[in-house]
Amino acid sequence: MPRAKNQSNGRLEEAMAMLIQNQASFLARMSEMDQRFARNQTMLLDQRRMLAEHSRTLAEHGRILADHSRILADHGRILQALPDTIRERIGFKPPSQPGVAP
């Protein structure tokens, strides 16, 4: 005996309803994933900006450190020459060494 058409149509309607429900669920998940992706992109951009700022700060600190090293080296030379400069200013002359003609 042939099947009734109503039973066949009922399965098709069920399948279509399930398909529509699955599509709606899929689209909702896609929308959620798009939102997550947008948040991640924003966070990534923020992190890149922070990294660039840290790099600039580090470069600036490197320049300052190099300048301070140069200043310290100059001060070291000045301090090393200070005793001789003071002796010259007060008129102190070291005794001449015996056997060496001036």
C-alpha positions in Angstrom: 0.0 0.0 0.0 1.4 3.4 -0.9 2.4 5.8 1.8 0.3 8.8 2.5 1.6 12.0 1.2 1.0 13.8 4.5 3.5 11.6 6.2 6.2 12.4 3.6 5.5 16.1 3.7 5.7 16.1 7.5 9.3 14.8 7.3 10.2 17.3 4.8 8.7 20.1 6.9 10.6 18.7 9.9 13.8 18.6 8.0 13.3 22.2 6.7 12.5 23.4 10.2 15.6 21.7 11.5 17.7 23.3 8.7 16.3 26.7 9.5 17.0 26.3 13.2 20.6 25.1 12.4 21.1 28.0 10.1 19.9 30.5 12.8 22.2 28.8 15.3 25.1 29.0 12.9 24.5 32.6 12.2 24.3 33.4 15.9 27.6 31.7 16.5 29.2 33.5 13.5 28.0 36.8 14.9 29.5 35.9 18.3 32.8 34.9 16.6 32.8 38.2 14.6 32.4 40.1 17.9 35.3 38.2 19.5 37.4 38.8 16.4 36.8 42.5 16.6 37.7 42.6 20.4 40.9 40.6 19.7 41.8 43.0 16.9 41.3 46.0 19.2 43.4 44.4 21.9 46.1 43.5 19.4 46.2 47.1 18.2 46.4 48.4 21.8 49.2 46.0 22.5 51.1 47.1 19.4 50.7 50.7 20.5 52.0 49.9 23.9 54.9 48.0 22.5 55.8 51.0 20.2 55.6 53.3 23.2 57.9 51.0 25.3 60.3 50.9 22.4 60.4 54.7 22.1 61.0 54.9 25.9 63.7 52.3 25.8 65.5 54.2 22.9 65.2 57.4 24.9 66.7 55.8 27.9 69.5 54.4 25.8 70.3 57.9 24.6 70.2 59.3 28.1 72.5 56.5 29.3 75.0 57.2 26.5 75.0 60.9 27.4 75.5 60.1 31.1 78.4 57.7 30.2 80.0 60.5 28.2 79.6 63.0 31.1 81.0 60.4 33.6 84.0 59.8 31.3 84.6 63.6 31.1 84.4 63.9 34.9 86.8 61.1 35.3 89.4 62.8 33.1 88.8 66.1 35.0 89.2 64.4 38.4 92.3 62.5 37.3 94.0 65.8 36.2 92.8 67.7 39.3 95.8 67.1 41.6 98.3 68.3 38.9 96.2 71.3 38.1 96.0 72.3 41.8 99.8 71.9 42.2 100.4 74.1 39.2 97.9 76.8 40.5 99.5 77.0 43.9 103.0 77.1 42.5 104.2 73.8 43.8 107.0 72.3 41.7 108.0 68.7 42.2 111.7 68.3 43.2 113.9 67.5 40.3 115.2 63.9 40.1 118.9 63.5 40.8 120.9 62.8 37.7 118.3 64.3 35.4 119.0 67.7 34.0 116.1 70.1 33.8 
